[in-house]
Amino acid sequence: MNDSQMRINKYLALKKISTRRGADELVKSRKVFINGKLAILGCRVGEKDIVKVKGEKKKDYVYYAYNKPIGIEITSPKKGFFPLGRLDKASHGLLIVTNDGRITDKLLNPKYVHEKEYVVKTSNKLRSNFKQKMEAGVNIEGKGKYLKTKKCKVQIINDFTFKITLTEGKKHQIRRMCSVLFQEIADLKRERIMNIILGDLKPNALREIKGKELADFLKRVLN
């Protein structure tokens, strides 16, 4: 087996033509051709193969990192695009904005594990057992019952600041976790989603995600 070859569904996903499941449906519908011949489920393609999809036009997907300011609701800063996920009005920081609806479920569905990193400042001094309790999971109330959050990573920066890395995204999760542990949040900023880092992007500004950064991001989301 040639190491440079891959399954046709993976190939179409990497080429941003479809998801893997969607690619299988295209093959079943007899719309995919490899070197002029109908593709079959599970077949493999290499670098020199010519792949064509009947009736399918490749959409130009674009992705941006956006620094959402405090005090605004989540709306797209660019026409025809939408934000992936949310940040509440009182929070600020990184959002990913795109026209690629294929990755919405892959990025937001809780069954997929994707890291998101936040820096949080509190109004009152962090308790001595705060890190231990946060990392173990916190019972937060929701929909008439208590839900325990997944284990997470916490780094104490100083007496009033900590960094937290989550792999889930319950509504107002960090605020609810802190409330249970009697910590009042003064500022909440998201700095990273997977490999996409906010960096020095100014509030309300966009920067296009491209090159290796984009390739690594899509590889994690679509595979």
Beta strands, then each sheet from edge to edge (+ up, - down):
strand 1: 6-7
strand 2: 32-34
strand 3: 37-38
strand 4: 44-45
strand 5: 51-53
strand 6: 63-68
strand 7: 82-84
strand 8: 92-98
strand 9: 116-122
strand 10: 139-142
strand 11: 145-148
strand 12: 153-158
strand 13: 161-166
strand 14: 185-193
strand 15: 196-197
strand 16: 206-208
sheet 1: 1+ 4-
sheet 2: 3+ 2- 5+
sheet 3: 7+ 8- 6+ 16-
sheet 4: 7+ 8- 14- 9+ 13- 12+
sheet 5: 7+ 8- 14- 15+
sheet 6: 10+ 11-
end
